[in-house]
Amino acid sequence: MNVAVLGSPESWYFADLQRAAGSRWRLQAASFAELAAELQGPRIRVTAGEHDLTTCDGVLIRTMPPGSLEQVVFRMDALAGLQDAGVPVLNPPKAIEAAVDKHLALARLQAAGLPTPRTFTCQTAEAAAQAFVRLENDAVLKPLFGGEGRGITRLEDEAVASRVFRTLEQLGSVIYLQEYVPHHGADLRLLVVGDEVFGMRRVNPDDWRTNISRGAVAKPLEVTPDLADLARRSAAAVDAVVAGVDVLPALDGRMLVLEVNAVPGWRALSRTTGVDIAERMLRQFLVGR
């Protein structure tokens, strides 16, 4: 099988996918920046540099680089065109669009009846200040787009929060505020790959943020039927076949879904569980064949 991987050919993930592919799959790295489309009659031809993605047996999205609004919209349109042409795309473009937007993803999770933190999304400093008070002057500010803990800040001081909100309004940013949830210094990363669910605990006694990239340590986790169900429902809420689901066990006993990542990493999880996640990823292209 011929699979295109939208991501850096120099990344650990592409190397891991190549290892897992062996002689069964032929992988080629392709760049989002080089995506182009040719429309002729009822057909669409999508290329990335020298690679004709329309002839591939599948396209695996391994990264979501930043870009202008026009670039991001076109990239999703091109991937949707590929999918409509019969090329399996992992994850489907609609799942990427939903999960990359924290507000939309959380709204989908809430609509599906999943437990989530109290959250406010707004555009003005005044509205953000009101939300901060309603969150009892202790909130987590997150960028609407992005992952791995980048740009996340805990706000506990009203004056500091006010200055931050004014700056964000001047920059034209959307302000995304969540309640700060006291926890045990650890959260759960659940990885959904098709019907399977794998997991690990991320422990960080020195920081309230539990991202591996922020110094947290991965620990083994028994994925109970309840956790597996929570993860599958979260992935289904954004129409994702593959999803990283962040779950926070709160001190008050709540089990909250924080985010769903439709382009999840698996380096720490694969090492912790001993499961060949890259092989499981590639195997998804065989489903239904």
C-alpha positions, 0 to 999 in steps of 0.5 A, a space after each residue: 500500500 502507498 500511504 502519504 504522510 503529511 508531516 516532516 520527513 525528519 520527524 520521529 513520527 515519520 521514522 516510527 511509521 517507516 519502521 512499522 511499515 516494513 515492506 507492507 506499506 510504502 510511505 512518502 512524506 508530503 508537505 501541507 505547504 505544497 498542497 495544490 489542487 487541479 479541478 477538471 470536469 468532475 475530477 479533482 487531482 491533489 498534489 503535494 510537490 512531486 507526490 500525486 495524493 489522488 493515487 495514494 491508498 491513504 493519507 495520514 495527517 501527522 501535523 497541522 502547521 499554522 497558516 493564514 485563514 486562506 491557507 488553512 481553509 484551502 488545505 481542509 478543502 483539498 483534503 475533503 476533495 481527496 476523501 470525496 475522490 475515494 482516498 481514505 484520509 486519517 483523520 477525516 478533514 471534518 474531524 481535524 476542523 472540529 478538534 483543532 478549534 478548542 471552542 468547537 470541540 468542547 461544544 461537541 463534547 458537551 452536546 454529546 453529554 460528556 463532562 467538561 470544565 466550565 468554559 467561556 469564549 469571548 472577544 473583548 476584555 470586558 466580557 473576559 473580566 466578567 467571565 473571570 469573576 464568574 470563575 472565582 478569579 482562578 482560570 486557565 487561559 488557553 489559545 483557541 488553536 494549539 497543543 502540547 501545553 503551549 501558551 497555557 497560563 493560569 490567571 489568579 490575580 484580577 489586575 494581571 488578568 485585566 492587562 492580559 485580556 486588554 492585550 489579547 483584545 488589541 491583538 484581535 485574539 479570541 479569549 478562551 477561559 476555563 475554570 481551574 480544576 484542582 487535581 492530584 498532579 496528574 491527568 490521563 491521556 487516552 488514545 483512540 485508534 479505531 476500536 482500540 483505546 490505550 492510555 497512560 497517566 501523566 504525572 507532574 508534581 512540580 507544575 499544574 500542567 501535565 503535558 509531557 512536553 512540560 516535564 510530566 512523567 508518563 506512567 502506566 494506566 489500566 484502561 477500564 471499560 468506563 475510561 474506554 467508553 469515555 474516550 470512544 464517545 469523545 472521539 465520536 463527538 468530533 468524528 475522529 477515527 484516531 484521537 488523543 483524549 485528555 481526561 482530568 480526575 479532579 479532587 472533587 471526584 469529577 472526571 472531566 474531558 479537557 480536550 480532544 486532539 485529532 492529530 495526537 502524538 504517541 511517542 511517550 504512550 508507545 514507550 509506556 505501554 509497549 504497544 506499536 501505535 504506529 503499526 495500529 495507525 497504518 492498520 486503519 487503512 486496511 479497515 473496510 478493504 
